[in-house]
Amino acid sequence: PRPVDAPEFVDPNVARTYERANGAIKRGESETAGMLLRKMLDTVITDKFPHTGNGMLGQKMAKLVADKDLPAAMVNWAHEIKDYGNESSHESHEPDIDQIKELRDFAELLLVYVYTLPQRLLEMRAKAD
């Protein structure tokens, strides 16, 4: 089984939401997990890329692309989280749990890329100096 804990160095608010989404996946609650992953994504963007403003998530993501804050492939996956989160919230059918798990796996990579990797690099640089 996958761990529920967020990767190292993740903002506590982001970690809490990620861990709740992962817990919902373990319980088979795909609607809840989809909404929580979307919330986590919005919180990550607000925390790490405040210049994107306080608008709608799609507007913030467009700014990420325009400013080249994240690789295009990551933003494309982030759109999947946004869209599935919206679907989880607004559609009457239950989202596919396997798709939600795939989005959770991407979310984990995003957290590592945005939070864990930069901190690890700083630690390595400090040891080298």
C-alpha positions as CSV (number, residue, x, y, z in Angstrom):
1,P,0.0,0.0,0.0
2,R,1.0,3.6,-0.7
3,P,1.9,5.9,2.2
4,V,-0.7,8.5,3.2
5,D,2.0,11.1,4.3
6,A,2.9,13.9,2.0
7,P,6.4,14.2,0.7
8,E,9.0,16.0,2.8
9,F,9.1,19.8,3.2
10,V,5.5,20.3,1.9
11,D,3.6,23.2,3.3
12,P,1.4,22.0,6.2
13,N,-1.9,23.1,4.6
14,V,-1.0,21.4,1.3
15,A,0.2,18.2,3.2
16,R,-3.0,18.0,5.2
17,T,-5.2,18.2,2.0
18,Y,-3.0,15.7,0.1
19,E,-3.1,13.3,3.1
20,R,-6.9,13.6,3.3
21,A,-7.2,12.9,-0.4
22,N,-4.9,9.9,-0.1
23,G,-7.0,8.6,2.8
24,A,-10.2,9.0,0.8
25,I,-8.6,7.0,-2.0
26,K,-7.8,4.2,0.4
27,R,-11.4,4.2,1.5
28,G,-12.7,4.2,-2.1
29,E,-14.2,7.7,-1.9
30,S,-13.3,8.9,-5.3
31,E,-15.6,12.0,-5.3
32,T,-14.0,13.2,-2.1
33,A,-10.5,12.4,-3.3
34,G,-11.1,14.3,-6.6
35,M,-12.3,17.4,-4.8
36,L,-9.4,17.3,-2.3
37,L,-6.8,16.9,-5.0
38,R,-8.2,19.9,-6.8
39,K,-8.1,21.9,-3.5
40,M,-4.5,20.7,-2.9
41,L,-3.5,21.9,-6.4
42,D,-5.1,25.4,-5.8
43,T,-3.3,25.6,-2.4
44,V,0.1,24.7,-4.0
45,I,-0.3,27.3,-6.7
46,T,-1.3,30.0,-4.1
47,D,1.6,29.0,-1.8
48,K,4.4,28.6,-4.3
49,F,3.3,31.0,-7.1
50,P,1.6,33.9,-5.4
51,H,2.1,36.1,-8.5
52,T,-0.7,34.1,-10.2
53,G,-3.2,36.1,-8.1
54,N,-6.4,35.2,-6.4
55,G,-8.5,34.4,-9.4
56,M,-10.0,31.1,-10.5
57,L,-7.8,28.1,-10.6
58,G,-7.8,28.0,-14.4
59,Q,-6.7,31.6,-14.6
60,K,-3.8,30.9,-12.2
61,M,-2.8,27.9,-14.2
62,A,-2.7,30.0,-17.4
63,K,-0.3,32.4,-15.7
64,L,1.9,29.4,-14.7
65,V,2.1,28.6,-18.4
66,A,2.7,32.2,-19.6
67,D,5.4,32.7,-17.0
68,K,7.0,29.3,-17.5
69,D,6.9,28.5,-13.8
70,L,6.3,24.8,-14.4
71,P,7.1,22.5,-17.3
72,A,4.2,22.3,-19.8
73,A,3.7,18.6,-19.1
74,M,3.2,19.3,-15.4
75,V,0.6,22.0,-16.1
76,N,-1.2,19.7,-18.5
77,W,-1.5,17.1,-15.7
78,A,-2.5,19.8,-13.3
79,H,-5.4,20.6,-15.7
80,E,-6.4,17.0,-15.3
81,I,-6.6,17.4,-11.5
82,K,-8.6,20.6,-11.9
83,D,-11.0,19.1,-14.4
84,Y,-11.5,15.8,-12.4
85,G,-12.0,17.9,-9.2
86,N,-14.7,19.9,-10.9
87,E,-16.3,16.7,-12.2
88,S,-16.1,15.1,-8.8
89,S,-18.0,18.1,-7.4
90,H,-20.6,18.8,-10.1
91,E,-21.4,15.6,-11.9
92,S,-23.8,12.9,-10.7
93,H,-21.7,9.9,-11.6
94,E,-18.8,8.8,-9.4
95,P,-15.3,9.4,-10.8
96,D,-13.2,6.4,-11.7
97,I,-11.0,5.5,-8.8
98,D,-8.2,4.3,-11.0
99,Q,-8.1,7.7,-12.7
100,I,-8.1,9.4,-9.3
101,K,-5.2,7.2,-8.2
102,E,-3.3,8.3,-11.3
103,L,-4.0,11.9,-10.5
104,R,-2.8,11.3,-7.0
105,D,0.4,9.9,-8.3
106,F,0.9,13.0,-10.4
107,A,0.0,15.2,-7.4
108,E,2.8,13.5,-5.4
109,L,5.3,14.2,-8.2
110,L,4.2,17.8,-8.3
111,L,4.8,18.1,-4.5
112,V,8.2,16.6,-4.8
113,Y,9.1,18.9,-7.7
114,V,7.8,22.1,-6.0
115,Y,8.7,21.5,-2.4
116,T,11.0,18.5,-1.8
117,L,13.5,18.8,-4.6
118,P,14.4,22.5,-4.1
119,Q,14.9,21.9,-0.4
120,R,17.0,18.8,-1.0
121,L,19.2,20.8,-3.5
122,L,19.7,23.5,-0.9
123,E,20.7,21.0,1.7
124,M,23.2,19.4,-0.8
125,R,24.6,22.8,-1.6
126,A,25.1,23.6,2.1
127,K,26.9,20.3,2.6
128,A,29.1,21.0,-0.4
129,D,30.1,24.5,0.7
